[in-house]
Amino acid sequence: MSWARDDAKVHRVRELMAEEELDALVVRAPDNVLYLTNFWGMKGYDACVFPREGEPLLITIEASEEDAARMAWTEDVRLIRGYDSEDPRPPLARTLDAAVEAARDYERVGLELSLGTQASDRMVGEPTTFTAAWFDAFPEAADATPLLVRARSRKTEQEVERLRLASEIAAAAMEHVRGELRVGMTEAQAAALWQGFVHGEGTGWHGKVELALPFSLVWAGRGIKTFTATGDLPVVEGEPVLFEIWVCADGYWADHTKNLVLGELKPDYARLEETLVHVYTWALSMAIHGQSMSELDRKVREMLAEAGFPGQPTHPICHGVGARAHEPPYPHQAGGGEFEDGMVLAVEPGAYWPGGGGLRVEDNFLVTGNGVEKLSPFPDGVVQCPS
């Protein structure tokens, strides 16, 4: 399916362009192309020239013509050849030629000069990379990354709706696994249950999602750590199975951590859950319009240290979610900034024991003046599976 042009988003970007006195943006990170055109490409061979006035231009390969006609907001689409019998260069060289030609008449152009990370294209197996030639082709370009960060940090109503869809799919997949999880099942088998539901049922979700892709890290009991690959440890009665999960629904992401247990949760885990949910609840009370980002990060870490987990967690407590699973803002005790209405945040305190085992709780929340709104219907904490 396609979405109607998000005029609120377009207006916001153009207001910021006027502030920065930029005549056009030239972007090719898949998440920024998606953000400005609604086109989520297959191979990352795409670009967008987005003027402050006039119609944006989408550049993509000929094989994606039908996708562009269906998805893209802009009617101005320039097709380049994926394979050219007379040109041995890779397709991105032809994308660059088209972008340079399209931006030729703009005096002040903004480029993604300081892009740190990016979401991938729909194929995901070959992440998009930038060559020196891309930057060299626009020697006078300004850095548009801070502008795009400012625009993307606050979500429009349409973006929030899309993030809700991703969260709904993630939650439905967790309910599916909750009914299927068994003692002795491996971490990888549990992950496959969740991933299979997301891709199989999330694609076409309520007639609003064209493609849903799953990503997960699943750990059982002593396999729960800050960050490691899913393995083959077995599910054990009384010990949690932690699902660090991401759903990408047509380019918009959900980032959750959910926990299941078969049988009664063992006492040491029950005490840890109580501690962590207390910290999590406090963090959510701070994530409101006008509150300090640095104070949230500092205080959560202090509370965890007082509970016996000094220096934890080694991952962020909070970050933005949108056209990437991890995007600004990134609250940090040594940083600045305040939370603003319209931000969508992943809040994720965690605590881990030496040698393995622990918990993390996480969901996505819309910041409002009256507190935060949870986007996923699946419960936080450790959820017991039916016997």
N, C-alpha and C positions, 0 to 999 in steps of 0.2 A: 504494500500500500504506500501511498504518499501522504505527506502532511501539507496542509495549507501553509503558505509562506508566513513565517513568524515575524510579523511586522515590528513587534516590540523589540525583538533581537536586532533586526536590521537597523532600526532607529537608534538603538543604544550604541551600536558599533559606529554608525556614522556621526553621532554626537561626539564620541571620543576621537574619531578621525579629525573632526573640525578643531577640537581642542589641541591636537598635535599637529595641525596644519598638514595633514597627509592627504594627497589627492587620490591614492589608491593603495590597496593592500595586495600583495602577491603571496599566496600561501600554497603549500603543497603537503604539509603534514595531513594525513588522512582525517584526523579529528578536527582540524581547522577547516578543511574543505567541506566536511560534513556540517560544521557549525555555520558556515557562511552560505551553503548552497543546498543542504539536505542530501547531497549525493555522497554515498559511502561506497567507494570504489573497490574493485576486486583485487588489484595488484599494486596500488600505490603509485600508478603512473599518471596521476591526476593533479591538477592545479586549479586555482581560482584567482582571477584578477577581479578584485572587488573595489569599484570606484566609490568615491564619496557621493558622486551624483551619477545617475544613469544605471544601466543594466549590468549586473555582474556577468562575467564570462567564465564558464566552466570548460576546462580542457580535459579530455579523456580519450581513451583508445576507441577505435572503431567498434571493437567487439562489445563495448559497453554502451553503444548508442541507445539500445532499447531500455536498459536500466536507467540511463540519464533522462530519457523522455518520461519515464514513469516517476522517478524520485525527485529530480532536481527542481528547485524553485525557479531557477533562471532559465529563460528560453534561449539564451545565447550560449550554444554549446559548440565548441570547436573540436573536431575529431582528428586525432593523429593515428598513424599506422602503428600497430603493435609490431608488425614485421614489415620491413620495406626492402624489396629486392635490390634497390639501388643505394641503400644506406645501411652500412653494417653496424652503426651505433645502436646502443640500447634504446628502448622506447623513451626513457626519460630525457634523452638528448633532444628528441623531437618535441616533448612537452616543454622543455626549456625554450626552444626556438619559438614556439607559439606564445609562451608567456612574455618573452622579450618583445615580440612584435605587438602583442596586445597592450603592453604597458608603455610603449614607446612615447606616446603623446602626453603622459602624465609627468608633471614636473617633480613632485615629491612622492616617492614610493616607499612603503613600509614592507619589510621582509622579516621572516622569522629568524633573526640573527642569533638569538640566545635561547632557542628552544632546547629545553633540557631533555624531556621525554615526550613520547607521543603514543597515542593509540594506533593500532595497526589497521590495515585494510581488512576486507571481508575474508580474504584468503588466510590471513594471520601467520602463515608459516614462513613468510619471507618479509620481515619488517622493512619498512621504508627507510632508506638512508639518504643523506644529502651529500652531494659531491661538491668539491671546491668550485667547479664550473657554475653551479647554481648561484653561489654567492658572488663569484667574479662577474657574472653577467649583469649585476645591478650594483656597480661600484659606489654609487652615491646614495644607496638605500639607507633609510632610517631603520632602527630596530622596532618592529611592530609587536614583538612578543609581550612587552608590558601592557600594551593596549589590549591585546587579545586576552591576557590574564584578567585585566579589570573587567572586560565585557563578560567573560565566561564565569567569573566568580559568583555573580548573581544570576539566578535562573529566571527565565520567563515562565508564564503559566504553561505554555506548550512543553517546555523542557521538563517542568515538574511532572506533567502528565506522563511523559515518556520515561522518566525515572521511576515513577510509580509502577508502570508496566513491567519494567525490569525487576523491580522488587517483588511484585506479585508472582512472577515466574519463579524467582528464587525461592520464595516461600512455599509455593505449591510443590516444587521439587523436594523441599525438605519434608513436607507432609507425606509425600510419596515414600521417601526413604524411611521416615518414621514408622510406616506400616510394614516395611520390608526388611529392616535391619535384623540380623540374627547373630547370636553368639558364635564366634569362630569365623565369621566372615572377615576377609582381609580389608585393610584400609583401601586398597585399590578397588576392590569389589564394591565397597560402599560408595566410593567416588564415582564409579561407573553407573551405579543406580541413579545418583543425582544428575550426573552429566547427561545420561540418556534421556531422562525426563525433560530437562531443559531444552535440549535440541529437538527432541521428538514432539513434545507438547507445546513448548514455547514458541516454536516457529508456527505462525498463524494464530497466535494467542488472541482470542476475542476479535479476530479479524483486523487487528491493529498492528501486528508485528510480522514483518516479512521474513526476518531471519533472527533467530535467537541462538547464541553461542555460549557454551558453558566453559568455565575455567575453575579449577578447584585444587586445594591442598587439603587432604583429609588425614588425620592422625588419631590413633586410638591409644588411650591410657598413657603409658610411659613414652609413647611416640610423640606426644604433644610437646612441641618445642617452639621457640620463637619463629624459626624459619628453616624448613627443611622439606625435602621432597616427600610426596606420598609414597609409602612403602607397602610391605606385606604383613605388618603386625596384625594379630587377630583382635577382633572385638571381644572384650572381656566383660562379663556381667558386673555391674556396679561401678564401672569406670567409664568416663565420658568418651565419646567420639566427637572430635572437633572438626567442623566443616568450615574451612576458610574458603569462601565461595564468591565468584563473580559471574554475573550474567550480563552479556552484551546484547541488547535488543535494538537492532538497527542502528548501532553506533552509540547508544546511550547505556550507561552501566549501572549495575547495583553491586555493592561491595559489602558483604555481610560475614559475620562469624557466628555460626550456630552450633549448639552442642546437644547431642542426644545421649541417652543412657538406657541400657536394658536392665531392668530390675531396680532395686533401691541404690541410690548413689552412696558410695562409701563415705564414712564420716569425714575423712580428711578433705575429700573433694567437696563435700557439702559445706564445710567451714570456709573453704576457699571461694566457693560460689557466693556465699553470703557476703564475704568481704568485698569481692569484686563487683557484685551488683550494687552494693552501697556506694562504692567509688563511682561507678558508672552513672548512677542516679544523680549524684552530686554534679558530675561533669555535664549532664544534660541540663541541669538547672542553670548552669553558667553559659550555655551556648545560645544566648539570646541577643537580640539587637542591642548594640552599644556596649556589650561586655568585652573585657580584655581577652584577647586570644592567648597572650603569654601567661596570664594568670591561670587559665584553665590547665595548660600544660604543666606549669610549675606545681600547682596545688595537687593535681592528680598524682604526680610522681612523689610528692611529699606524703600523701595518704598511703600510697603503696609501700613506701619505705617504712612508715610507722607500723604497717601491718606485717613487716618482716621481709619485704622484697625491695631492698635498696638497689638503686640503679636500674630498676625495671619500669616498663619494658624497654627493650632496645629498639623497638619500632615506634613510629609516631602514635600519639594518643588520638589525633584528630587530623583530618584532611578533607579537601573538597572532593566531590564526585560529580561527574557530568558526562562529557564526551570522552573522558578517560576515567578509568577506575580510581586513579590517584591524580588529582590535579589541585592547583591552588584554590583556597588558601591552605597553608601548612602552619598551624599555630605552633609556636616554639617559645619556651620560657625566655630565651635571649632575643626574641624578635619583638615585633610590635603589631599594631592593627587591632581592630575591633570586629566582632561579628556583625553582620548586616542582614536585614530582612532579605529573603530570597536566596540566601546561600543554602546549598545542600551539602551536608557534612556526613562523613563516616566518623563515628566516635567509637574507639576501640581499645579500652584499657585491657591489659593482660598481665598475668603473673605466672611464673614458671619455676618449678623446683629444679635444683641441680641434678643432672643425670636424666632428666626427662619427666614429663607429666606437668600439668598445669591447666589453666583455662584462659580464654579470652572471650569477651562479649562485644558484639558490634552490630550496629544497624545504621541505616541512613536516615537523616532527619532534615526536614525543612525548617530553617530559622524564621521565626516570626517575632513580632513585638510582644507576644504573649507566651513565649516559650517555643519549644520545638515540636514538630509534628512527625511522628514515626511513619516511614513510608512502607514498611513491611508488616504484614499481619502475623508473621511467625513470632512466637514469644522469644524473649531474651532469657539468659541464664541457661540452665541445663533442663532439657525437656525429656520426660520419661516416655519411652516407647510403649505402646500397648502390649500387654502380656499375651 
